[in-house]
Amino acid sequence: MSGLNLTKEILPGTFRWIGQQVSGIGTLDVPIGTVSAECVVRHTGGTSYRVGRIFPSNAFVVERSPLRLLYVRRDYRGYRAAAGHVFADCHWTVDYDHALGRKLAEQLNYRFVLLVRLTPRANRSHGAFERRVAPDHVGSELCFADRRIVDKWLGRPPRRMNPSGLIPDYTNSVEESFGLTLKQAGVWGYAMGEVVPVSRLFRRLCGS
């Protein structure tokens, strides 16, 4: 009589499978706001590409294997069309959203913002908390996700994380990556796009 196989199988395409693909990449490896494509390329060690016929001043992709990151100008109205070129079709409803709220990007002088796909419920529950910057924010060429933004990325509602019971304002003085379970890493990776090579749609930007 053969023994039972208790090894947990991780099927391709599941969140845990995606989590395996993004293993070793932390939240501080993925900027959510930037002043230029060059800054993202320098930080990630990736390569920047133009998206179809969209001007790079409006949107660009940075391939940082195995991720394909889409950044759009904070006030670019065609960001959903850009997302349609970069993200694969989905069988359920998603919102394409700016990882860093546009009001926050404007206050912090970031020209481009990472675009992610989220469930509509999670996206809209965070909308009211994307307008204020904490007084201790640090100005730089790049910014990264704080705890609230990581929660939104993972499909969680905003959490009250201090004794006053208030949700804190955004701060980009983040010093370490947030720990994620394998499934959470998969949700996080999925929100940023497909784990696939760059296709013919993208043309490498000069100087990257």
HURAHU-V537208 format. One line per field, one symbol per residue. psi: psi as a letter, one per 30 degrees, with the letter a starting at -180 (. if undefined). A space follows every 50 residues. Layout:
psi->???
//
This chain:
psi->kklkjgkjkjkkfleeeeeeegkfklfffjkfklfleeeeeeefgakklk jbgkkffeklkjjikgljkkklkfgjfgeeeeefeeklkkglklkjlkek keeeeeeghkekkkklklkeeeefffefghfkkkfglkkaflllkaeeee eeeggllkkjglffglkllkkghkfllkkkleeeeeeeeeffakillkaf fkkkkkg.
//
